[in-house]
Amino acid sequence: MKKAVVTTKTSVPDDDLLPLVPIAEAIAVLLRPHAEIVIHDLRKGRIAHIANNISRRKIGQSSLTDIKDIGSLDQDVIGPYRKTNFDGRELKSVTAVLRGRDRTPYGLVCINFDIQLIESAKNVLSLLTAFEGPGKQPPALFQSDWQETVNAAIADFLRQRGLAATALAKADHAELVETLEREGFFAIRNLVPYLARLLGISRATIYKHLKDARKKKIISPG
């Protein structure tokens, strides 16, 4: 008697889910190897397709685990929310709910992004940027390397206002000069020619802004 041969066929998604397969694969290619895209068929309660399988689940497997993670299907986009992969890695997930004309959910598209590498990098960056104390340069260093200190002050001014050094208007130059004067930078010898070269404006313009700033300081109350 011949032994029966059992063949395993790959499940093909229904027609309304089939167009989503190349979209899932495209997202997986873009985010590989960090993201998995899972298409669920809610009518069958099964996984219809998996792109870049990092969870080691199988097509045709029950969708129950993902549905429990999601909870309510009231929203069309659910998440982001956290999940834990089988190997303990943290995943950040978002789910799109597929609905028919009557708004009844018939499928899910879940994107599971492995954030383990990002979390590790964030911890390293936090360690590198964790300085004790105010982090200000000591006076001796200020005297010996004043240009670096001025550059830091200008960079701070630009960052707070969302400006670029190459796109400053006349009013911005005046405000910068006023800020540097208020912080005592104009006590530094040779600051005016250095600043003129840095900003691409004349020394006369800087002196005019400085004069206006000092006049404003004199007449301001207190």
MODELLER restraints for C-alpha pairs under 7 A, 6 or more apart:
rsr = mdl.restraints
at = mdl.atoms
rsr.add(forms.Gaussian(group=physical.xy_distance, feature=features.Distance(at['CA:11:A'], at['CA:48:A']), mean=6.93, stdev=0.5))
rsr.add(forms.Gaussian(group=physical.xy_distance, feature=features.Distance(at['CA:11:A'], at['CA:59:A']), mean=6.66, stdev=0.5))
rsr.add(forms.Gaussian(group=physical.xy_distance, feature=features.Distance(at['CA:11:A'], at['CA:60:A']), mean=6.64, stdev=0.5))
rsr.add(forms.Gaussian(group=physical.xy_distance, feature=features.Distance(at['CA:13:A'], at['CA:48:A']), mean=5.29, stdev=0.5))
rsr.add(forms.Gaussian(group=physical.xy_distance, feature=features.Distance(at['CA:24:A'], at['CA:37:A']), mean=5.76, stdev=0.5))
rsr.add(forms.Gaussian(group=physical.xy_distance, feature=features.Distance(at['CA:24:A'], at['CA:51:A']), mean=6.18, stdev=0.5))
rsr.add(forms.Gaussian(group=physical.xy_distance, feature=features.Distance(at['CA:25:A'], at['CA:51:A']), mean=5.45, stdev=0.5))
rsr.add(forms.Gaussian(group=physical.xy_distance, feature=features.Distance(at['CA:28:A'], at['CA:35:A']), mean=6.05, stdev=0.5))
rsr.add(forms.Gaussian(group=physical.xy_distance, feature=features.Distance(at['CA:28:A'], at['CA:36:A']), mean=6.30, stdev=0.5))
rsr.add(forms.Gaussian(group=physical.xy_distance, feature=features.Distance(at['CA:28:A'], at['CA:37:A']), mean=6.59, stdev=0.5))
rsr.add(forms.Gaussian(group=physical.xy_distance, feature=features.Distance(at['CA:28:A'], at['CA:51:A']), mean=6.06, stdev=0.5))
rsr.add(forms.Gaussian(group=physical.xy_distance, feature=features.Distance(at['CA:28:A'], at['CA:52:A']), mean=5.88, stdev=0.5))
rsr.add(forms.Gaussian(group=physical.xy_distance, feature=features.Distance(at['CA:34:A'], at['CA:113:A']), mean=5.72, stdev=0.5))
rsr.add(forms.Gaussian(group=physical.xy_distance, feature=features.Distance(at['CA:34:A'], at['CA:114:A']), mean=5.11, stdev=0.5))
rsr.add(forms.Gaussian(group=physical.xy_distance, feature=features.Distance(at['CA:35:A'], at['CA:52:A']), mean=6.89, stdev=0.5))
rsr.add(forms.Gaussian(group=physical.xy_distance, feature=features.Distance(at['CA:35:A'], at['CA:111:A']), mean=6.70, stdev=0.5))
rsr.add(forms.Gaussian(group=physical.xy_distance, feature=features.Distance(at['CA:35:A'], at['CA:112:A']), mean=5.49, stdev=0.5))
rsr.add(forms.Gaussian(group=physical.xy_distance, feature=features.Distance(at['CA:35:A'], at['CA:113:A']), mean=4.32, stdev=0.5))
rsr.add(forms.Gaussian(group=physical.xy_distance, feature=features.Distance(at['CA:35:A'], at['CA:114:A']), mean=6.09, stdev=0.5))
rsr.add(forms.Gaussian(group=physical.xy_distance, feature=features.Distance(at['CA:36:A'], at['CA:51:A']), mean=5.78, stdev=0.5))
rsr.add(forms.Gaussian(group=physical.xy_distance, feature=features.Distance(at['CA:36:A'], at['CA:52:A']), mean=5.04, stdev=0.5))
rsr.add(forms.Gaussian(group=physical.xy_distance, feature=features.Distance(at['CA:36:A'], at['CA:53:A']), mean=5.65, stdev=0.5))
rsr.add(forms.Gaussian(group=physical.xy_distance, feature=features.Distance(at['CA:36:A'], at['CA:54:A']), mean=6.10, stdev=0.5))
rsr.add(forms.Gaussian(group=physical.xy_distance, feature=features.Distance(at['CA:36:A'], at['CA:111:A']), mean=5.78, stdev=0.5))
rsr.add(forms.Gaussian(group=physical.xy_distance, feature=features.Distance(at['CA:36:A'], at['CA:112:A']), mean=5.11, stdev=0.5))
rsr.add(forms.Gaussian(group=physical.xy_distance, feature=features.Distance(at['CA:36:A'], at['CA:113:A']), mean=6.50, stdev=0.5))
rsr.add(forms.Gaussian(group=physical.xy_distance, feature=features.Distance(at['CA:37:A'], at['CA:50:A']), mean=5.77, stdev=0.5))
rsr.add(forms.Gaussian(group=physical.xy_distance, feature=features.Distance(at['CA:37:A'], at['CA:51:A']), mean=5.10, stdev=0.5))
rsr.add(forms.Gaussian(group=physical.xy_distance, feature=features.Distance(at['CA:37:A'], at['CA:52:A']), mean=6.85, stdev=0.5))
rsr.add(forms.Gaussian(group=physical.xy_distance, feature=features.Distance(at['CA:37:A'], at['CA:109:A']), mean=6.92, stdev=0.5))
rsr.add(forms.Gaussian(group=physical.xy_distance, feature=features.Distance(at['CA:37:A'], at['CA:110:A']), mean=5.61, stdev=0.5))
rsr.add(forms.Gaussian(group=physical.xy_distance, feature=features.Distance(at['CA:37:A'], at['CA:111:A']), mean=4.57, stdev=0.5))
rsr.add(forms.Gaussian(group=physical.xy_distance, feature=features.Distance(at['CA:37:A'], at['CA:112:A']), mean=6.34, stdev=0.5))
rsr.add(forms.Gaussian(group=physical.xy_distance, feature=features.Distance(at['CA:38:A'], at['CA:49:A']), mean=5.86, stdev=0.5))
rsr.add(forms.Gaussian(group=physical.xy_distance, feature=features.Distance(at['CA:38:A'], at['CA:50:A']), mean=4.56, stdev=0.5))
rsr.add(forms.Gaussian(group=physical.xy_distance, feature=features.Distance(at['CA:38:A'], at['CA:51:A']), mean=6.46, stdev=0.5))
rsr.add(forms.Gaussian(group=physical.xy_distance, feature=features.Distance(at['CA:38:A'], at['CA:109:A']), mean=5.72, stdev=0.5))
rsr.add(forms.Gaussian(group=physical.xy_distance, feature=features.Distance(at['CA:38:A'], at['CA:110:A']), mean=5.07, stdev=0.5))
rsr.add(forms.Gaussian(group=physical.xy_distance, feature=features.Distance(at['CA:38:A'], at['CA:111:A']), mean=6.52, stdev=0.5))
rsr.add(forms.Gaussian(group=physical.xy_distance, feature=features.Distance(at['CA:39:A'], at['CA:47:A']), mean=6.07, stdev=0.5))
rsr.add(forms.Gaussian(group=physical.xy_distance, feature=features.Distance(at['CA:39:A'], at['CA:48:A']), mean=5.46, stdev=0.5))
rsr.add(forms.Gaussian(group=physical.xy_distance, feature=features.Distance(at['CA:39:A'], at['CA:49:A']), mean=5.08, stdev=0.5))
rsr.add(forms.Gaussian(group=physical.xy_distance, feature=features.Distance(at['CA:39:A'], at['CA:50:A']), mean=6.40, stdev=0.5))
rsr.add(forms.Gaussian(group=physical.xy_distance, feature=features.Distance(at['CA:39:A'], at['CA:108:A']), mean=5.67, stdev=0.5))
rsr.add(forms.Gaussian(group=physical.xy_distance, feature=features.Distance(at['CA:39:A'], at['CA:109:A']), mean=4.61, stdev=0.5))
rsr.add(forms.Gaussian(group=physical.xy_distance, feature=features.Distance(at['CA:39:A'], at['CA:110:A']), mean=6.44, stdev=0.5))
rsr.add(forms.Gaussian(group=physical.xy_distance, feature=features.Distance(at['CA:40:A'], at['CA:46:A']), mean=5.91, stdev=0.5))
rsr.add(forms.Gaussian(group=physical.xy_distance, feature=features.Distance(at['CA:40:A'], at['CA:47:A']), mean=4.48, stdev=0.5))
rsr.add(forms.Gaussian(group=physical.xy_distance, feature=features.Distance(at['CA:40:A'], at['CA:48:A']), mean=5.26, stdev=0.5))
rsr.add(forms.Gaussian(group=physical.xy_distance, feature=features.Distance(at['CA:40:A'], at['CA:63:A']), mean=6.47, stdev=0.5))
rsr.add(forms.Gaussian(group=physical.xy_distance, feature=features.Distance(at['CA:40:A'], at['CA:107:A']), mean=5.31, stdev=0.5))
rsr.add(forms.Gaussian(group=physical.xy_distance, feature=features.Distance(at['CA:40:A'], at['CA:108:A']), mean=4.92, stdev=0.5))
rsr.add(forms.Gaussian(group=physical.xy_distance, feature=features.Distance(at['CA:40:A'], at['CA:109:A']), mean=6.41, stdev=0.5))
rsr.add(forms.Gaussian(group=physical.xy_distance, feature=features.Distance(at['CA:41:A'], at['CA:47:A']), mean=6.11, stdev=0.5))
rsr.add(forms.Gaussian(group=physical.xy_distance, feature=features.Distance(at['CA:41:A'], at['CA:48:A']), mean=5.81, stdev=0.5))
rsr.add(forms.Gaussian(group=physical.xy_distance, feature=features.Distance(at['CA:41:A'], at['CA:106:A']), mean=6.30, stdev=0.5))
rsr.add(forms.Gaussian(group=physical.xy_distance, feature=features.Distance(at['CA:41:A'], at['CA:107:A']), mean=4.66, stdev=0.5))
rsr.add(forms.Gaussian(group=physical.xy_distance, feature=features.Distance(at['CA:41:A'], at['CA:108:A']), mean=6.81, stdev=0.5))
rsr.add(forms.Gaussian(group=physical.xy_distance, feature=features.Distance(at['CA:42:A'], at['CA:106:A']), mean=5.03, stdev=0.5))
rsr.add(forms.Gaussian(group=physical.xy_distance, feature=features.Distance(at['CA:42:A'], at['CA:107:A']), mean=4.96, stdev=0.5))
rsr.add(forms.Gaussian(group=physical.xy_distance, feature=features.Distance(at['CA:43:A'], at['CA:106:A']), mean=5.88, stdev=0.5))
rsr.add(forms.Gaussian(group=physical.xy_distance, feature=features.Distance(at['CA:45:A'], at['CA:62:A']), mean=5.86, stdev=0.5))
rsr.add(forms.Gaussian(group=physical.xy_distance, feature=features.Distance(at['CA:45:A'], at['CA:63:A']), mean=5.33, stdev=0.5))
rsr.add(forms.Gaussian(group=physical.xy_distance, feature=features.Distance(at['CA:46:A'], at['CA:60:A']), mean=5.18, stdev=0.5))
rsr.add(forms.Gaussian(group=physical.xy_distance, feature=features.Distance(at['CA:46:A'], at['CA:61:A']), mean=5.42, stdev=0.5))
rsr.add(forms.Gaussian(group=physical.xy_distance, feature=features.Distance(at['CA:46:A'], at['CA:62:A']), mean=4.53, stdev=0.5))
rsr.add(forms.Gaussian(group=physical.xy_distance, feature=features.Distance(at['CA:46:A'], at['CA:63:A']), mean=4.89, stdev=0.5))
rsr.add(forms.Gaussian(group=physical.xy_distance, feature=features.Distance(at['CA:47:A'], at['CA:59:A']), mean=5.15, stdev=0.5))
rsr.add(forms.Gaussian(group=physical.xy_distance, feature=features.Distance(at['CA:47:A'], at['CA:60:A']), mean=5.01, stdev=0.5))
rsr.add(forms.Gaussian(group=physical.xy_distance, feature=features.Distance(at['CA:47:A'], at['CA:61:A']), mean=5.49, stdev=0.5))
rsr.add(forms.Gaussian(group=physical.xy_distance, feature=features.Distance(at['CA:47:A'], at['CA:62:A']), mean=6.25, stdev=0.5))
rsr.add(forms.Gaussian(group=physical.xy_distance, feature=features.Distance(at['CA:47:A'], at['CA:63:A']), mean=5.73, stdev=0.5))
rsr.add(forms.Gaussian(group=physical.xy_distance, feature=features.Distance(at['CA:48:A'], at['CA:59:A']), mean=5.68, stdev=0.5))
rsr.add(forms.Gaussian(group=physical.xy_distance, feature=features.Distance(at['CA:48:A'], at['CA:60:A']), mean=6.17, stdev=0.5))
rsr.add(forms.Gaussian(group=physical.xy_distance, feature=features.Distance(at['CA:49:A'], at['CA:59:A']), mean=5.71, stdev=0.5))
rsr.add(forms.Gaussian(group=physical.xy_distance, feature=features.Distance(at['CA:50:A'], at['CA:59:A']), mean=6.74, stdev=0.5))
rsr.add(forms.Gaussian(group=physical.xy_distance, feature=features.Distance(at['CA:55:A'], at['CA:85:A']), mean=6.21, stdev=0.5))
rsr.add(forms.Gaussian(group=physical.xy_distance, feature=features.Distance(at['CA:55:A'], at['CA:86:A']), mean=6.44, stdev=0.5))
rsr.add(forms.Gaussian(group=physical.xy_distance, feature=features.Distance(at['CA:76:A'], at['CA:96:A']), mean=5.79, stdev=0.5))
rsr.add(forms.Gaussian(group=physical.xy_distance, feature=features.Distance(at['CA:76:A'], at['CA:97:A']), mean=4.95, stdev=0.5))
rsr.add(forms.Gaussian(group=physical.xy_distance, feature=features.Distance(at['CA:77:A'], at['CA:95:A']), mean=5.72, stdev=0.5))
rsr.add(forms.Gaussian(group=physical.xy_distance, feature=features.Distance(at['CA:77:A'], at['CA:96:A']), mean=4.66, stdev=0.5))
rsr.add(forms.Gaussian(group=physical.xy_distance, feature=features.Distance(at['CA:77:A'], at['CA:97:A']), mean=6.27, stdev=0.5))
rsr.add(forms.Gaussian(group=physical.xy_distance, feature=features.Distance(at['CA:78:A'], at['CA:94:A']), mean=5.77, stdev=0.5))
rsr.add(forms.Gaussian(group=physical.xy_distance, feature=features.Distance(at['CA:78:A'], at['CA:95:A']), mean=5.07, stdev=0.5))
rsr.add(forms.Gaussian(group=physical.xy_distance, feature=features.Distance(at['CA:78:A'], at['CA:96:A']), mean=6.45, stdev=0.5))
rsr.add(forms.Gaussian(group=physical.xy_distance, feature=features.Distance(at['CA:79:A'], at['CA:93:A']), mean=6.56, stdev=0.5))
rsr.add(forms.Gaussian(group=physical.xy_distance, feature=features.Distance(at['CA:79:A'], at['CA:94:A']), mean=4.70, stdev=0.5))
rsr.add(forms.Gaussian(group=physical.xy_distance, feature=features.Distance(at['CA:79:A'], at['CA:95:A']), mean=6.53, stdev=0.5))
rsr.add(forms.Gaussian(group=physical.xy_distance, feature=features.Distance(at['CA:80:A'], at['CA:92:A']), mean=6.25, stdev=0.5))
rsr.add(forms.Gaussian(group=physical.xy_distance, feature=features.Distance(at['CA:80:A'], at['CA:93:A']), mean=5.17, stdev=0.5))
rsr.add(forms.Gaussian(group=physical.xy_distance, feature=features.Distance(at['CA:80:A'], at['CA:94:A']), mean=4.59, stdev=0.5))
rsr.add(forms.Gaussian(group=physical.xy_distance, feature=features.Distance(at['CA:81:A'], at['CA:92:A']), mean=5.72, stdev=0.5))
rsr.add(forms.Gaussian(group=physical.xy_distance, feature=features.Distance(at['CA:81:A'], at['CA:93:A']), mean=5.25, stdev=0.5))
rsr.add(forms.Gaussian(group=physical.xy_distance, feature=features.Distance(at['CA:81:A'], at['CA:94:A']), mean=6.48, stdev=0.5))
rsr.add(forms.Gaussian(group=physical.xy_distance, feature=features.Distance(at['CA:82:A'], at['CA:91:A']), mean=5.67, stdev=0.5))
rsr.add(forms.Gaussian(group=physical.xy_distance, feature=features.Distance(at['CA:82:A'], at['CA:92:A']), mean=4.72, stdev=0.5))
rsr.add(forms.Gaussian(group=physical.xy_distance, feature=features.Distance(at['CA:82:A'], at['CA:93:A']), mean=6.02, stdev=0.5))
rsr.add(forms.Gaussian(group=physical.xy_distance, feature=features.Distance(at['CA:83:A'], at['CA:90:A']), mean=6.09, stdev=0.5))
rsr.add(forms.Gaussian(group=physical.xy_distance, feature=features.Distance(at['CA:83:A'], at['CA:91:A']), mean=4.98, stdev=0.5))
rsr.add(forms.Gaussian(group=physical.xy_distance, feature=features.Distance(at['CA:83:A'], at['CA:92:A']), mean=6.28, stdev=0.5))
rsr.add(forms.Gaussian(group=physical.xy_distance, feature=features.Distance(at['CA:83:A'], at['CA:93:A']), mean=6.89, stdev=0.5))
rsr.add(forms.Gaussian(group=physical.xy_distance, feature=features.Distance(at['CA:84:A'], at['CA:90:A']), mean=4.80, stdev=0.5))
rsr.add(forms.Gaussian(group=physical.xy_distance, feature=features.Distance(at['CA:84:A'], at['CA:91:A']), mean=5.69, stdev=0.5))
rsr.add(forms.Gaussian(group=physical.xy_distance, feature=features.Distance(at['CA:85:A'], at['CA:91:A']), mean=6.59, stdev=0.5))
rsr.add(forms.Gaussian(group=physical.xy_distance, feature=features.Distance(at['CA:89:A'], at['CA:116:A']), mean=6.01, stdev=0.5))
rsr.add(forms.Gaussian(group=physical.xy_distance, feature=features.Distance(at['CA:90:A'], at['CA:114:A']), mean=6.20, stdev=0.5))
rsr.add(forms.Gaussian(group=physical.xy_distance, feature=features.Distance(at['CA:90:A'], at['CA:115:A']), mean=5.95, stdev=0.5))
rsr.add(forms.Gaussian(group=physical.xy_distance, feature=features.Distance(at['CA:90:A'], at['CA:116:A']), mean=5.77, stdev=0.5))
rsr.add(forms.Gaussian(group=physical.xy_distance, feature=features.Distance(at['CA:91:A'], at['CA:112:A']), mean=5.95, stdev=0.5))
rsr.add(forms.Gaussian(group=physical.xy_distance, feature=features.Distance(at['CA:91:A'], at['CA:113:A']), mean=5.25, stdev=0.5))
rsr.add(forms.Gaussian(group=physical.xy_distance, feature=features.Distance(at['CA:91:A'], at['CA:114:A']), mean=4.58, stdev=0.5))
rsr.add(forms.Gaussian(group=physical.xy_distance, feature=features.Distance(at['CA:91:A'], at['CA:115:A']), mean=5.62, stdev=0.5))
rsr.add(forms.Gaussian(group=physical.xy_distance, feature=features.Distance(at['CA:92:A'], at['CA:112:A']), mean=5.82, stdev=0.5))
rsr.add(forms.Gaussian(group=physical.xy_distance, feature=features.Distance(at['CA:92:A'], at['CA:113:A']), mean=5.07, stdev=0.5))
rsr.add(forms.Gaussian(group=physical.xy_distance, feature=features.Distance(at['CA:92:A'], at['CA:114:A']), mean=6.48, stdev=0.5))
rsr.add(forms.Gaussian(group=physical.xy_distance, feature=features.Distance(at['CA:92:A'], at['CA:115:A']), mean=6.46, stdev=0.5))
rsr.add(forms.Gaussian(group=physical.xy_distance, feature=features.Distance(at['CA:93:A'], at['CA:110:A']), mean=6.91, stdev=0.5))
rsr.add(forms.Gaussian(group=physical.xy_distance, feature=features.Distance(at['CA:93:A'], at['CA:111:A']), mean=5.51, stdev=0.5))
rsr.add(forms.Gaussian(group=physical.xy_distance, feature=features.Distance(at['CA:93:A'], at['CA:112:A']), mean=4.41, stdev=0.5))
rsr.add(forms.Gaussian(group=physical.xy_distance, feature=features.Distance(at['CA:93:A'], at['CA:113:A']), mean=6.01, stdev=0.5))
rsr.add(forms.Gaussian(group=physical.xy_distance, feature=features.Distance(at['CA:94:A'], at['CA:110:A']), mean=5.86, stdev=0.5))
rsr.add(forms.Gaussian(group=physical.xy_distance, feature=features.Distance(at['CA:94:A'], at['CA:111:A']), mean=5.45, stdev=0.5))
rsr.add(forms.Gaussian(group=physical.xy_distance, feature=features.Distance(at['CA:94:A'], at['CA:112:A']), mean=6.81, stdev=0.5))
rsr.add(forms.Gaussian(group=physical.xy_distance, feature=features.Distance(at['CA:95:A'], at['CA:108:A']), mean=6.60, stdev=0.5))
rsr.add(forms.Gaussian(group=physical.xy_distance, feature=features.Distance(at['CA:95:A'], at['CA:109:A']), mean=5.57, stdev=0.5))
rsr.add(forms.Gaussian(group=physical.xy_distance, feature=features.Distance(at['CA:95:A'], at['CA:110:A']), mean=4.34, stdev=0.5))
rsr.add(forms.Gaussian(group=physical.xy_distance, feature=features.Distance(at['CA:95:A'], at['CA:111:A']), mean=6.30, stdev=0.5))
rsr.add(forms.Gaussian(group=physical.xy_distance, feature=features.Distance(at['CA:96:A'], at['CA:108:A']), mean=5.71, stdev=0.5))
rsr.add(forms.Gaussian(group=physical.xy_distance, feature=features.Distance(at['CA:96:A'], at['CA:109:A']), mean=5.13, stdev=0.5))
rsr.add(forms.Gaussian(group=physical.xy_distance, feature=features.Distance(at['CA:96:A'], at['CA:110:A']), mean=6.47, stdev=0.5))
rsr.add(forms.Gaussian(group=physical.xy_distance, feature=features.Distance(at['CA:97:A'], at['CA:105:A']), mean=6.44, stdev=0.5))
rsr.add(forms.Gaussian(group=physical.xy_distance, feature=features.Distance(at['CA:97:A'], at['CA:107:A']), mean=6.20, stdev=0.5))
rsr.add(forms.Gaussian(group=physical.xy_distance, feature=features.Distance(at['CA:97:A'], at['CA:108:A']), mean=4.80, stdev=0.5))
rsr.add(forms.Gaussian(group=physical.xy_distance, feature=features.Distance(at['CA:97:A'], at['CA:109:A']), mean=6.67, stdev=0.5))
rsr.add(forms.Gaussian(group=physical.xy_distance, feature=features.Distance(at['CA:98:A'], at['CA:105:A']), mean=5.56, stdev=0.5))
rsr.add(forms.Gaussian(group=physical.xy_distance, feature=features.Distance(at['CA:98:A'], at['CA:106:A']), mean=5.86, stdev=0.5))
rsr.add(forms.Gaussian(group=physical.xy_distance, feature=features.Distance(at['CA:98:A'], at['CA:107:A']), mean=4.87, stdev=0.5))
rsr.add(forms.Gaussian(group=physical.xy_distance, feature=features.Distance(at['CA:98:A'], at['CA:108:A']), mean=5.64, stdev=0.5))
rsr.add(forms.Gaussian(group=physical.xy_distance, feature=features.Distance(at['CA:99:A'], at['CA:105:A']), mean=4.25, stdev=0.5))
rsr.add(forms.Gaussian(group=physical.xy_distance, feature=features.Distance(at['CA:99:A'], at['CA:106:A']), mean=5.62, stdev=0.5))
rsr.add(forms.Gaussian(group=physical.xy_distance, feature=features.Distance(at['CA:100:A'], at['CA:106:A']), mean=6.77, stdev=0.5))
rsr.add(forms.Gaussian(group=physical.xy_distance, feature=features.Distance(at['CA:142:A'], at['CA:149:A']), mean=6.59, stdev=0.5))
rsr.add(forms.Gaussian(group=physical.xy_distance, feature=features.Distance(at['CA:158:A'], at['CA:164:A']), mean=6.32, stdev=0.5))
rsr.add(forms.Gaussian(group=physical.xy_distance, feature=features.Distance(at['CA:174:A'], at['CA:209:A']), mean=5.20, stdev=0.5))
rsr.add(forms.Gaussian(group=physical.xy_distance, feature=features.Distance(at['CA:177:A'], at['CA:209:A']), mean=6.35, stdev=0.5))
rsr.add(forms.Gaussian(group=physical.xy_distance, feature=features.Distance(at['CA:177:A'], at['CA:210:A']), mean=6.14, stdev=0.5))
rsr.add(forms.Gaussian(group=physical.xy_distance, feature=features.Distance(at['CA:178:A'], at['CA:210:A']), mean=6.61, stdev=0.5))
rsr.add(forms.Gaussian(group=physical.xy_distance, feature=features.Distance(at['CA:178:A'], at['CA:213:A']), mean=5.12, stdev=0.5))
rsr.add(forms.Gaussian(group=physical.xy_distance, feature=features.Distance(at['CA:180:A'], at['CA:186:A']), mean=6.83, stdev=0.5))
rsr.add(forms.Gaussian(group=physical.xy_distance, feature=features.Distance(at['CA:192:A'], at['CA:203:A']), mean=6.29, stdev=0.5))
rsr.add(forms.Gaussian(group=physical.xy_distance, feature=features.Distance(at['CA:192:A'], at['CA:206:A']), mean=6.85, stdev=0.5))
rsr.add(forms.Gaussian(group=physical.xy_distance, feature=features.Distance(at['CA:193:A'], at['CA:203:A']), mean=6.17, stdev=0.5))
rsr.add(forms.Gaussian(group=physical.xy_distance, feature=features.Distance(at['CA:196:A'], at['CA:202:A']), mean=5.55, stdev=0.5))
rsr.add(forms.Gaussian(group=physical.xy_distance, feature=features.Distance(at['CA:196:A'], at['CA:203:A']), mean=5.52, stdev=0.5))
rsr.add(forms.Gaussian(group=physical.xy_distance, feature=features.Distance(at['CA:196:A'], at['CA:206:A']), mean=6.93, stdev=0.5))
